[in-house]
Amino acid sequence: MNIASNVYFTLPVNCYNDKGELKRVEKSLHEIPYCCLGRFSGFKGLDLFAFFPKLALHPKRTTTFLTDEQ
């Protein structure tokens, strides 16, 4: 399950900038690595996601998908 559209909620996350400095920035939920844990029966379109903001540290991360190691 993937978040298919922009989600306009944000979370503050620590992220390295291009200079290698650690900064606290606001990131949209669709930019933070996540995993869909499941759906609630009886509620159309209600999914449960777990977000992993510490995995968003690297500025050149190109995907929100988790690897097998993560």
N, C-alpha and C positions, 0 to 999 in steps of 0.2 A: 504494500500500500504506500502510495506516494502522495505528498501534498501537491496537488495539481495547479493550484493558483496561489497568488500572493496572499499571505496572511498578514494583516496589518497590526498585529500585536508584536511587541518587541520585548526583548530581554537584555539586560546589561550583561555583557560578556567581556572577558579579558582577551585581547587579541594583539598579536605582534604586528606592527606596521612595517613598511618597506625598509625602514632604518634599523629594524630589529629591536625596537623599543616596545615594551609591554604597555598597552593603553586599554582603558575601559571604554567600550563603545556600545551603542545600542544596535542590535541586529534583529531583523525581522525573523520570525519563527521559521520561515521557509529557508533561511540561510544557515540555520543551526542544524548539525547532524541530529537525526531523529530515527525512531523506530516505531512502527505502528504495532501496538500490543493487541488490538482486536476491535471488534464492534459490539455495541450494545444491541441486543435483540429488542425489537419493539420500538426502536428509535431510529428512523431512517436517516442516514447520513451522520450519525453520532459515532465517531471513532475515538479510540483512546491512544494517544501518542506519548512516548517518553522522549525527552530532549536531553542532549548531551552537550552543554555549552562549552565544556573544557576541550572538546574535540574541535572547536572552531578557532583555536589559537593561531594556526598558521595562516598568514595572509594569502597564500597562493593555493589554498585548498579549493579544488574545483568542483566538488560534489558534496552532497549531504548524505550520501549513502554510507553505511557502515561496512567496513571490511570484516572478514571472518575473524581477524585478530582483535578487532575492537569489540 
